[in-house]
Amino acid sequence: MSKPLLIIIFGPPGSGKGTQAKLIAKELGLEYFGSGVALRERQKVGDFTGKKLSEVMNRGNWVSESTVIKLWMDNLEECKKKRNFKGWVYDGGPRKTLEAQLLDVALEWYEWDKRVKVLYIYISSKESFNRLTKRRQCKKCGELIPWVGEFKKLKKCHKCGGELVYRPDDKPEAIRKRLGEFKKHTLPVINHFKKQDRIIKIDGEQDIEGVFKDILKVIK
């Protein structure tokens, strides 16, 4: 039996990495873990961390490494229990160097470090800002509607027909801050994996289908 496939996806805010991660997970039968999704779910817990996450993320700031690490460590432990575990897709990847270093350690601990592919979906800062200020989210089911291709024409959610609204953390001032944080913290993480000869760069300024097609080529 082949070892599970671990895929880590990076990209600037608005690059579509979340959409691609879900498509990969569905196509290959892998477990999906999204740091953004997990953090928003964690906000719903009415404790100190949940409330602070809401405050920090609504200002466009990044949360502490300890909080993110705790979330994906718990998720990896759950995956390890699964009998027919095929692999894991990490949407958003480790966003700071400490997270990346500890993820290396964790994957080795779980004996999953031999089949890791690290994808970097690249888009320019201008494209990133344009997409984020215009993308929407379904108020009813939470589906994120990217500002690309046919999705630009949607008036209601294509899944449930719900109202489309703009997210609080997609305000221009918050987006500028997130782009700055990406350059400051995540680009060094990408270089961390580049030194391991693991980075695979994907052109993210295509349509969704084009990006997915290129990803499948390098994965399969």
KOLVEXRO-451809 format. One record per residue (C-alpha): residue in one letter; x, y, z. Coordinates in Angstrom, 1 decimal. Layout:
KOLVEXRO-451809
[A; [X; Y; Z]] ...
This chain:
KOLVEXRO-451809
[M; [0.0; 0.0; 0.0]] [S; [1.4; 3.4; -1.0]] [K; [2.1; 6.0; 1.6]] [P; [-0.4; 8.9; 1.9]] [L; [0.2; 12.0; -0.2]] [L; [0.6; 15.3; 1.7]] [I; [0.0; 18.5; -0.3]] [I; [0.7; 22.0; 1.0]] [I; [-0.7; 24.9; -1.0]] [F; [0.6; 28.4; -0.7]] [G; [-0.4; 31.6; -2.5]] [P; [-1.0; 35.2; -1.9]] [P; [-4.4; 36.2; -0.5]] [G; [-7.0; 35.8; -3.3]] [S; [-4.9; 33.4; -5.3]] [G; [-7.6; 30.7; -5.2]] [K; [-5.7; 28.3; -3.2]] [G; [-8.8; 27.3; -1.1]] [T; [-10.7; 26.5; -4.3]] [Q; [-7.9; 24.4; -5.7]] [A; [-7.3; 22.6; -2.4]] [K; [-10.9; 21.5; -2.3]] [L; [-10.8; 20.4; -5.9]] [I; [-7.7; 18.3; -5.2]] [A; [-9.2; 16.8; -2.1]] [K; [-12.3; 15.8; -4.0]] [E; [-10.4; 14.5; -7.1]] [L; [-7.9; 12.4; -5.1]] [G; [-10.0; 11.5; -2.0]] [L; [-7.7; 13.4; 0.4]] [E; [-8.6; 15.0; 3.7]] [Y; [-8.9; 18.8; 3.5]] [F; [-7.6; 21.2; 6.1]] [G; [-8.0; 24.9; 5.6]] [S; [-6.3; 27.2; 8.2]] [G; [-8.7; 30.0; 7.4]] [V; [-11.8; 27.8; 7.7]] [A; [-10.5; 26.2; 10.9]] [L; [-9.8; 29.6; 12.5]] [R; [-13.2; 30.9; 11.6]] [E; [-14.8; 27.8; 13.1]] [R; [-12.7; 28.3; 16.2]] [Q; [-14.1; 31.8; 16.6]] [K; [-17.5; 30.3; 17.2]] [V; [-16.3; 28.8; 20.5]] [G; [-17.3; 31.4; 23.1]] [D; [-14.0; 31.3; 25.1]] [F; [-11.1; 33.7; 25.3]] [T; [-9.3; 32.4; 22.1]] [G; [-12.5; 32.4; 20.1]] [K; [-13.3; 36.0; 21.0]] [K; [-9.7; 37.1; 20.4]] [L; [-9.6; 35.4; 17.0]] [S; [-12.6; 37.5; 15.9]] [E; [-10.9; 40.7; 17.0]] [V; [-7.6; 39.9; 15.5]] [M; [-8.8; 38.6; 12.2]] [N; [-11.4; 41.4; 11.6]] [R; [-8.5; 43.8; 11.9]] [G; [-6.6; 41.9; 9.2]] [N; [-3.9; 40.7; 11.6]] [W; [-2.5; 37.2; 11.8]] [V; [-3.1; 35.0; 14.7]] [S; [-0.4; 33.5; 16.9]] [E; [1.6; 30.6; 15.6]] [S; [0.6; 28.5; 18.7]] [T; [-3.1; 28.8; 17.8]] [V; [-2.6; 27.7; 14.2]] [I; [-0.2; 24.9; 15.2]] [K; [-2.7; 23.5; 17.7]] [L; [-5.4; 23.4; 15.1]] [W; [-3.4; 21.4; 12.5]] [M; [-1.8; 19.2; 15.0]] [D; [-5.3; 18.1; 16.3]] [N; [-6.3; 17.6; 12.7]] [L; [-3.3; 15.4; 11.9]] [E; [-3.9; 13.3; 14.9]] [E; [-7.5; 12.7; 13.7]] [C; [-6.2; 11.8; 10.3]] [K; [-3.8; 9.3; 11.7]] [K; [-6.7; 7.4; 13.2]] [K; [-8.4; 6.8; 9.8]] [R; [-7.9; 3.3; 8.4]] [N; [-7.9; 4.2; 4.7]] [F; [-6.2; 7.6; 4.9]] [K; [-5.0; 8.6; 1.4]] [G; [-3.5; 11.9; 2.2]] [W; [-4.0; 15.5; 3.4]] [V; [-4.3; 18.9; 1.7]] [Y; [-3.3; 21.9; 3.7]] [D; [-4.9; 25.0; 2.3]] [G; [-3.0; 28.1; 3.2]] [G; [0.1; 26.2; 4.4]] [P; [2.2; 27.3; 7.4]] [R; [2.3; 31.1; 7.2]] [K; [5.4; 31.7; 9.4]] [T; [8.8; 30.1; 9.5]] [L; [8.2; 28.6; 13.0]] [E; [5.0; 26.9; 11.7]] [A; [6.9; 25.5; 8.7]] [Q; [9.7; 24.1; 10.9]] [L; [7.2; 22.5; 13.2]] [L; [5.2; 21.1; 10.4]] [D; [8.4; 19.4; 9.1]] [V; [8.8; 17.9; 12.5]] [A; [5.1; 16.8; 12.7]] [L; [5.1; 15.1; 9.3]] [E; [8.2; 13.2; 10.2]] [W; [6.6; 12.2; 13.6]] [Y; [3.5; 10.9; 11.8]] [E; [5.8; 9.1; 9.2]] [W; [4.3; 11.2; 6.3]] [D; [7.4; 13.2; 5.4]] [K; [8.4; 11.1; 2.3]] [R; [5.5; 12.1; 0.0]] [V; [5.1; 15.9; 0.4]] [K; [4.3; 18.2; -2.5]] [V; [4.4; 22.0; -1.9]] [L; [2.5; 24.1; -4.5]] [Y; [2.9; 27.9; -4.8]] [I; [0.0; 29.4; -6.7]] [Y; [1.4; 32.7; -7.9]] [I; [-0.6; 35.9; -8.6]] [S; [0.6; 39.5; -8.6]] [S; [-0.2; 41.9; -5.7]] [K; [-2.4; 44.0; -8.0]] [E; [-4.5; 40.9; -9.0]] [S; [-4.7; 39.8; -5.3]] [F; [-6.0; 43.2; -4.2]] [N; [-8.6; 43.3; -7.0]] [R; [-9.9; 39.8; -6.3]] [L; [-10.2; 40.3; -2.6]] [T; [-12.0; 43.6; -2.7]] [K; [-14.6; 42.1; -5.0]] [R; [-15.1; 38.5; -3.8]] [R; [-18.2; 37.6; -1.8]] [Q; [-19.5; 35.0; 0.6]] [C; [-22.9; 33.4; 0.9]] [K; [-24.6; 34.6; 4.0]] [K; [-26.6; 31.4; 4.3]] [C; [-24.1; 28.5; 3.7]] [G; [-20.7; 30.3; 3.9]] [E; [-19.6; 29.4; 0.4]] [L; [-16.8; 31.8; -0.8]] [I; [-17.4; 33.2; -4.2]] [P; [-14.2; 34.1; -6.0]] [W; [-13.9; 37.1; -8.3]] [V; [-12.9; 35.1; -11.4]] [G; [-14.5; 33.9; -14.6]] [E; [-18.2; 33.1; -14.5]] [F; [-18.4; 33.7; -10.7]] [K; [-18.3; 37.4; -11.3]] [K; [-21.8; 37.2; -12.8]] [L; [-23.5; 35.5; -9.8]] [K; [-26.2; 37.5; -8.1]] [K; [-27.0; 34.7; -5.6]] [C; [-25.1; 31.7; -4.2]] [H; [-24.8; 29.0; -6.9]] [K; [-25.1; 26.3; -4.2]] [C; [-28.0; 27.3; -2.1]] [G; [-29.4; 30.5; -3.6]] [G; [-28.4; 32.6; -0.5]] [E; [-27.6; 36.3; -0.3]] [L; [-24.0; 37.2; -1.3]] [V; [-22.2; 39.6; 1.1]] [Y; [-18.7; 41.0; 1.5]] [R; [-16.6; 39.6; 4.3]] [P; [-15.5; 41.9; 7.2]] [D; [-11.8; 40.9; 6.8]] [D; [-11.9; 41.8; 3.1]] [K; [-12.0; 45.6; 3.6]] [P; [-9.2; 47.4; 1.6]] [E; [-7.2; 48.5; 4.7]] [A; [-7.3; 44.9; 6.0]] [I; [-6.3; 43.5; 2.6]] [R; [-3.3; 45.8; 2.4]] [K; [-2.2; 44.6; 5.8]] [R; [-2.6; 41.0; 4.8]] [L; [-0.6; 41.4; 1.6]] [G; [2.2; 43.1; 3.6]] [E; [2.2; 40.2; 6.1]] [F; [2.3; 37.7; 3.3]] [K; [5.5; 39.3; 1.9]] [K; [7.0; 39.7; 5.3]] [H; [6.3; 36.2; 6.8]] [T; [5.1; 33.8; 4.1]] [L; [7.7; 34.4; 1.4]] [P; [10.4; 33.3; 3.8]] [V; [8.4; 30.1; 4.4]] [I; [8.2; 29.5; 0.7]] [N; [12.0; 30.0; 0.5]] [H; [12.2; 27.4; 3.4]] [F; [10.6; 24.8; 1.2]] [K; [12.4; 26.0; -1.9]] [K; [15.7; 25.1; -0.1]] [Q; [14.3; 21.6; 0.3]] [D; [13.6; 21.5; -3.5]] [R; [9.9; 21.0; -2.8]] [I; [8.3; 24.2; -4.3]] [I; [6.2; 23.7; -7.5]] [K; [5.2; 27.1; -8.9]] [I; [1.7; 27.3; -10.6]] [D; [0.4; 30.2; -12.6]] [G; [-2.6; 31.4; -10.6]] [E; [-3.8; 34.1; -13.1]] [Q; [-5.5; 31.6; -15.3]] [D; [-9.2; 30.5; -14.8]] [I; [-9.9; 27.9; -12.1]] [E; [-10.0; 25.0; -14.6]] [G; [-6.6; 26.0; -16.1]] [V; [-4.9; 26.2; -12.6]] [F; [-6.4; 22.8; -11.6]] [K; [-5.3; 21.2; -14.8]] [D; [-1.7; 22.4; -14.2]] [I; [-1.8; 21.1; -10.6]] [L; [-3.0; 17.7; -11.6]] [K; [-0.1; 17.4; -14.0]] [V; [2.5; 17.9; -11.3]] [I; [0.7; 15.8; -8.7]] [K; [0.0; 12.8; -10.9]] 
